[in-house]
Amino acid sequence: MSTPIPVTLITGASSGIGEALARQLAAEEKQVLVLVARRQEKLAALASELSTAHGVKVEVIGLDLEKPGSAAALMAEVGQRGFVVDTLINNAGFGINDRFADMPLDRVQGMMQLNMVTLTELCHAVLPSMRARKGGRIMNIASVAAFQACPRFAVYGATKSYVLLFSEALAAEEGRNGIKVTAVCPGATETAFHDVAGNRGTFAAKIMDSADTVARSGMKALNSGRRMIVTGLMNKPLPFLVRISPRFIVTWFAGLLVAR
Ligand SMILES: NC(=O)c1ccc[n+]([C@@H]2O[C@H](COP(=O)([O-])OP(=O)(O)OC[C@H]3O[C@@H](n4cnc5c(N)ncnc54)[C@H](OP(=O)(O)O)[C@@H]3O)[C@@H](O)[C@H]2O)c1
């Protein structure tokens, strides 16, 4: 049996921050890329563009990561193609701007499955080989929504709090094994996220960073071994402000930013 080829696996690479990460990694790192999302045709077009422009091998896997068992299916496919994950970027995710009781339960379940469960299962699947090789990188995309309760994004905010705390704990556990883990916390970013979430027109969606900026800051933080990064200059003071302010005021203010 031949030695598995180390790859960078990016979930949610068909648009937004995931696509920006794929573009940067193809240009700068030359490692084989495996791009995952549901829209396989978008992934295939991106793969062809990146391999032509940069001479890198880019493979695509079309998969719905909201489905229970999808992380295991993805890892089986990666293994069958002769790959081992050297860098895992858990980026796929979505939110819904609405009152919790008014959200369809199946969308809530899908959000929790994608944002938390699949992300966790993928981390669990890649760590044994990373430990064996004494190296590897994991980037989990959280959000500034992780730092406080978010009315109208109640479940989304809570899933991102999970991603942040889970990732920071993982970084503390795995540093000694040579594995870098970074939670990236973007503020509002100009992507299709806001169309999917029904968030256009809110105050939060008026001041946005670009997906490129978020991707660049995230990769810099990952490579320098930072456990957490808040991207965008305006967002940097947020964790500190949240810590020193009364919780009910912070919650009220977070709701105000996404009121419709
Ligand atoms: N944009 C923001 O303001 C912002 C702020 C903070 C954090 N974030 C986080 O950043 C990450 C990327 O979002 P984005 O802003 O780049 O939004 P986006 O442009 O909507 O990208 C979301 C990506 O996730 C994929 N995805 C969604 N559901 C999926 C599923 N069931 N199975 C597989 N892939 C799925 C989408 O691909 P398909 O539709 O092709 O499946 C797409 O590639 C998310 O985790 C989001 O929570 C975004």
Ligand as a Chemical Component Dictionary entry (heavy atoms), coordinates in Angstrom:
data_LIG
# 
_chem_comp.id                   LIG 
_chem_comp.type                 NON-POLYMER 
_chem_comp.pdbx_formal_charge   0 
_chem_comp.three_letter_code    LIG 
# 
loop_
_chem_comp_atom.comp_id 
_chem_comp_atom.atom_id 
_chem_comp_atom.alt_atom_id 
_chem_comp_atom.type_symbol 
_chem_comp_atom.charge 
_chem_comp_atom.model_Cartn_x 
_chem_comp_atom.model_Cartn_y 
_chem_comp_atom.model_Cartn_z 
_chem_comp_atom.pdbx_ordinal 
LIG N1  N1  N 0  -20.373 35.970 6.772  1  
LIG C1  C1  C 0  -20.361 36.329 8.042  2  
LIG O1  O1  O 0  -20.771 37.461 8.404  3  
LIG C2  C2  C 0  -19.798 35.390 9.077  4  
LIG C3  C3  C 0  -19.434 35.910 10.332 5  
LIG C4  C4  C 0  -18.935 35.057 11.299 6  
LIG C5  C5  C 0  -18.773 33.709 11.010 7  
LIG N2  N2  N 1  -19.148 33.211 9.793  8  
LIG C6  C6  C 0  -18.986 31.773 9.555  9  
LIG O2  O2  O 0  -18.137 31.595 8.430  10 
LIG C7  C7  C 0  -18.372 30.303 7.874  11 
LIG C8  C8  C 0  -18.464 30.425 6.361  12 
LIG O3  O3  O 0  -19.623 31.181 6.025  13 
LIG P1  P1  P 0  -19.621 32.285 4.880  14 
LIG O4  O4  O 0  -19.788 33.598 5.537  15 
LIG O5  O5  O -1 -18.492 32.093 3.959  16 
LIG O6  O6  O 0  -21.033 31.957 4.195  17 
LIG P2  P2  P 0  -21.380 31.288 2.781  18 
LIG O7  O7  O 0  -20.792 32.077 1.679  19 
LIG O8  O8  O 0  -22.863 31.094 2.823  20 
LIG O9  O9  O 0  -20.630 29.892 2.829  21 
LIG C9  C9  C 0  -21.105 28.790 3.557  22 
LIG C10 C10 C 0  -20.445 27.550 3.013  23 
LIG O10 O10 O 0  -20.909 26.433 3.799  24 
LIG C11 C11 C 0  -21.384 25.436 2.909  25 
LIG N3  N3  N 0  -22.479 24.693 3.503  26 
LIG C12 C12 C 0  -23.639 25.178 4.024  27 
LIG N4  N4  N 0  -24.446 24.185 4.394  28 
LIG C13 C13 C 0  -23.789 23.023 4.102  29 
LIG C14 C14 C 0  -24.105 21.655 4.237  30 
LIG N5  N5  N 0  -25.295 21.263 4.730  31 
LIG N6  N6  N 0  -23.208 20.724 3.840  32 
LIG C15 C15 C 0  -22.016 21.120 3.308  33 
LIG N7  N7  N 0  -21.651 22.401 3.161  34 
LIG C16 C16 C 0  -22.529 23.348 3.541  35 
LIG C17 C17 C 0  -21.870 26.191 1.681  36 
LIG O11 O11 O 0  -21.819 25.364 0.516  37 
LIG P3  P3  P 0  -23.079 24.680 -0.208 38 
LIG O12 O12 O 0  -24.235 25.614 -0.099 39 
LIG O13 O13 O 0  -22.591 24.466 -1.600 40 
LIG O14 O14 O 0  -23.296 23.392 0.514  41 
LIG C18 C18 C 0  -20.820 27.284 1.566  42 
LIG O15 O15 O 0  -19.709 26.813 0.865  43 
LIG C19 C19 C 0  -19.633 29.774 8.549  44 
LIG O16 O16 O 0  -19.272 28.827 9.529  45 
LIG C20 C20 C 0  -20.238 31.008 9.183  46 
LIG O17 O17 O 0  -21.015 30.690 10.325 47 
LIG C21 C21 C 0  -19.648 34.030 8.824  48 
# 
loop_
_chem_comp_bond.comp_id 
_chem_comp_bond.atom_id_1 
_chem_comp_bond.atom_id_2 
_chem_comp_bond.value_order 
_chem_comp_bond.pdbx_ordinal 
LIG N1  C1  SING 1  
LIG C1  O1  DOUB 2  
LIG C1  C2  SING 3  
LIG C2  C3  SING 4  
LIG C2  C21 DOUB 5  
LIG C3  C4  DOUB 6  
LIG C4  C5  SING 7  
LIG C5  N2  DOUB 8  
LIG N2  C6  SING 9  
LIG N2  C21 SING 10 
LIG C6  O2  SING 11 
LIG C6  C20 SING 12 
LIG O2  C7  SING 13 
LIG C7  C8  SING 14 
LIG C7  C19 SING 15 
LIG C8  O3  SING 16 
LIG O3  P1  SING 17 
LIG P1  O4  DOUB 18 
LIG P1  O5  SING 19 
LIG P1  O6  SING 20 
LIG O6  P2  SING 21 
LIG P2  O7  DOUB 22 
LIG P2  O8  SING 23 
LIG P2  O9  SING 24 
LIG O9  C9  SING 25 
LIG C9  C10 SING 26 
LIG C10 O10 SING 27 
LIG C10 C18 SING 28 
LIG O10 C11 SING 29 
LIG C11 N3  SING 30 
LIG C11 C17 SING 31 
LIG N3  C12 SING 32 
LIG N3  C16 SING 33 
LIG C12 N4  DOUB 34 
LIG N4  C13 SING 35 
LIG C13 C14 SING 36 
LIG C13 C16 DOUB 37 
LIG C14 N5  SING 38 
LIG C14 N6  DOUB 39 
LIG N6  C15 SING 40 
LIG C15 N7  DOUB 41 
LIG N7  C16 SING 42 
LIG C17 O11 SING 43 
LIG C17 C18 SING 44 
LIG O11 P3  SING 45 
LIG P3  O12 DOUB 46 
LIG P3  O13 SING 47 
LIG P3  O14 SING 48 
LIG C18 O15 SING 49 
LIG C19 O16 SING 50 
LIG C19 C20 SING 51 
LIG C20 O17 SING 52 
# 
